[in-house]
Amino acid sequence: MKINNRRYTGSKYKLMPWIKELILENCPEHDSLFDVFGGTGVVTAELLDITTTNIINDFLFSNEVFYKAFFEQKKFNKNKLECYKKKYNELDKNSLKENYVSLNYGDKYFRYNDAKLIGFIREDIQVNFENKNLSEKEYYILLTSLLYSFDRCANTVGHYEAYIKGKKIKSEFIFELIEPISTTNKILIFRNDANELAKIVKADIAFIDPPYNSRQYSRFYHVLETIVKWEKPELVGVAMKPPEENMSNYCRNAAPKVFEELITNLNVKNIVVTYNNTYDSKSSSSRNKITLEQIKEILEKKGKTQIFETNYNRFNAGKTSASNHKELVFITRVGDYNE
Ligand SMILES: C[S@@+](CC[C@H](N)C(=O)[O-])C[C@H]1O[C@@H](n2cnc3c(N)ncnc32)[C@H](O)[C@@H]1O
């Protein structure tokens, strides 16, 4: 499984050929890239060949683990990982004991027996890491492989805001390994608040892809967060969510203010911002928190700004119902960059 083989709201994977072209044409310096809201990491991955230093950040625990698994250039034993894969796929689900995952998510997000298997594997990865049978890199690869594998059979529409009720869960869990990315680039990984990190990073380009609306990523992907952290908190409500954490100001009415603060503090030569024009959406939770006019005004204070747009349907085979749905990219040439 490759880095883009996961379902993630707002992933820019399909837009990357277009975005890469825009960067090459409009950002004269592109050695170092600061991917401020990294998400899946596909933006960094797709731009590795036109950069030499990559700084990638996201405040979710699961995304940090994925970055360490895919991007960190540390040695790992492929044969050992294949043995783990074989062992996990040969386990007899029926004979496994009830565990945290089956108790909380069984016959909800996963088939009951698959949930038992996922819980068993998570514990086994932890025990083997603590007993030093796995290096740190191998630990992150196995953990990421577990999450990417269960994402494929999760009983959801792609995120974990809720599970699908009233239907027999069809897909079955199979443990597959991810393929880490090999690169000679210098990679720096962070799990920080975007606005705090922006105060200390210097780069040629800042890539800004914040959440668009009031839907919090930490709530959408809570199952991934809970399984990565493995602190086994009490889960509540129909959707079995953990206590709130990493609630983003970009999903609140403060979004324009925090966006302006972020842009003001950035010490980069070029700023690339992606956004889409669903701010007049009928559903309030999917309505944009910052308008395009606000983004333009804030960026123009920082330097000359160009706006590029494309029809969303071009990348989604016409699957969206919003016929006027456009993807936008703003590119700002910063006037006051400090060497
Ligand atoms: C639109 S997604 C980015 C998608 C990414 N460009 C991709 O292609 O996969 C926005 C990301 O910002 C993260 N995020 C939201 N608020 C944040 C904050 N204050 N600091 C750091 N990350 C934040 C979310 O966890 C989410 O992964």
The ligand as an SDF file (V2000), in Angstrom:
LIG
                    3D

 27 29  0  0  0  0  0  0  0  0999 V2000
   -7.3740   19.7090    4.4200 C   0  0  0  0  0  0  0  0  0  0  0  0
   -6.4410   18.6770    5.5010 S   0  0  0  0  0  0  0  0  0  0  0  0
   -4.8750   18.5960    4.6800 C   0  0  0  0  0  0  0  0  0  0  0  0
   -4.8870   17.5990    3.5810 C   0  0  0  0  0  0  0  0  0  0  0  0
   -3.5040   17.3610    2.9550 C   0  0  0  0  0  0  0  0  0  0  0  0
   -3.0380   18.4960    2.2070 N   0  0  0  0  0  0  0  0  0  0  0  0
   -3.5560   16.1510    2.0400 C   0  0  0  0  0  0  0  0  0  0  0  0
   -3.4980   16.2860    0.8270 O   0  0  0  0  0  0  0  0  0  0  0  0
   -3.7090   15.0440    2.5690 O   0  0  0  0  0  0  0  0  0  0  0  0
   -6.0930   19.6930    6.8940 C   0  0  0  0  0  0  0  0  0  0  0  0
   -5.2040   19.0780    7.9600 C   0  0  0  0  0  0  0  0  0  0  0  0
   -4.9080   20.0730    8.9440 O   0  0  0  0  0  0  0  0  0  0  0  0
   -4.7800   19.4510   10.2180 C   0  0  0  0  0  0  0  0  0  0  0  0
   -4.9710   20.5470   11.2000 N   0  0  0  0  0  0  0  0  0  0  0  0
   -6.1000   21.2250   11.4880 C   0  0  0  0  0  0  0  0  0  0  0  0
   -5.8590   22.2200   12.3540 N   0  0  0  0  0  0  0  0  0  0  0  0
   -4.5350   22.1800   12.6280 C   0  0  0  0  0  0  0  0  0  0  0  0
   -3.6770   22.9510   13.4550 C   0  0  0  0  0  0  0  0  0  0  0  0
   -4.1390   23.9730   14.1600 N   0  0  0  0  0  0  0  0  0  0  0  0
   -2.3680   22.6350   13.4920 N   0  0  0  0  0  0  0  0  0  0  0  0
   -1.8840   21.5850   12.7750 C   0  0  0  0  0  0  0  0  0  0  0  0
   -2.6490   20.8040   11.9800 N   0  0  0  0  0  0  0  0  0  0  0  0
   -3.9590   21.1050   11.9060 C   0  0  0  0  0  0  0  0  0  0  0  0
   -5.8320   18.3520   10.2020 C   0  0  0  0  0  0  0  0  0  0  0  0
   -5.5100   17.3110   11.0810 O   0  0  0  0  0  0  0  0  0  0  0  0
   -5.8090   17.9100    8.7210 C   0  0  0  0  0  0  0  0  0  0  0  0
   -4.9920   16.7820    8.5470 O   0  0  0  0  0  0  0  0  0  0  0  0
  1  2  1  0
  2  3  1  0
  2 10  1  0
  3  4  1  0
  4  5  1  0
  5  6  1  0
  5  7  1  0
  7  8  2  0
  7  9  1  0
 10 11  1  0
 11 12  1  0
 11 26  1  0
 12 13  1  0
 13 14  1  0
 13 24  1  0
 14 15  1  0
 14 23  1  0
 15 16  2  0
 16 17  1  0
 17 18  1  0
 17 23  2  0
 18 19  1  0
 18 20  2  0
 20 21  1  0
 21 22  2  0
 22 23  1  0
 24 25  1  0
 24 26  1  0
 26 27  1  0
M  CHG  2   2   1   9  -1
M  END
$$$$
